[in-house]
Amino acid sequence: MRAIRLHEHGGPEVLRYEEVPIPEPRPGEVLVRVHAVGVNPPDWYLRDGMSNLPPEVRPKFSLPVIPGTDLSGVVEAVAADVDDLRVGDEVFGLLRFPGFDGSTYAEYVAAPASDLARKPAGIDHVHAAGAPMAGLTAWQYLIDLGHDHPSPFQAAQHHPVPLDADKTVLINGAAGGVGHFALQLAKWKGARVIAVASGAHESFLRELGADEFIDYTKSRPEELVHDLDLVLDAVGGPHSKRFLRTLKRGGSQFPVFFGEFDEEETAKLGVTVTGTQVRSNGAQLAELARLLDAGTVRVAIDSTFALADARAAHERAARGHIQGKIVLTVAH
């Protein structure tokens, strides 16, 4: 089969399209013929050698490695001990995360059956491949954590804030993969949602249900809003703490990519800052699939590239201002 592999760390130019053996499914796994692959930030973190993570939390992996965690495709073979999937089933999933052996940038992938869900019949493989990591991240932050594994970034267990019509949520980075799912899930629960993104995304985010839109290139959201119940910051990083003052006492901030916070400041403001690390979860993905099938939640596609053009997909990602998801397509 053909797959993308890394033999060294570096920029998009280190992604090589080459011939490798088709994997054999182990117990508990199925072989999936891949139709589409979701592109996610961990793919480029792996490519550049995890330089953005503190050395003590960097996962272990060896080169050469096939990147990728998200896929949509068709079951081609099933291990003897798997009884809930059959050859010919259309499936999608986030594989073996947190970890870097999902190996989805390939024509065939051996996938743990427990990481997969049946692909929603109402959407195609491209849209389904865009959903797993970003959709599950939004789900585990906002709806249900679904596991009791500690986060590598904090000692406390993450607890989603129950959302309803009495809650106001600000989503920073609302047009990206996690952001656009978070907006739709918060609206599904009835919350009032303020979306923060650049002006080019305003009509897109209002179509998804945003009640209010702030163009961060023209104004500073932390100066415009206050008394929020929740901030979900899909951008995170060192500037994330500026949103703390938008929260009411008892409010929460969820940085999706760990930020830098001062515990004294959060205690003084009476707010909670908490996060988690998304984990593979076929059962939660099946719940998300029902919302996707009903059209309650939709996957926005920024752009698609052939698997052989993974380098161009990573170059697109590096330019930023992504609306929804970048997806690789696999022809058979």
Order of alpha helices (4+ residues) and beta strands (2+ residues): beta-beta-beta-alpha-beta-beta-beta-beta-alpha-alpha-beta-alpha-beta-alpha-beta-alpha-beta-beta-alpha-beta-alpha-beta-alpha-beta
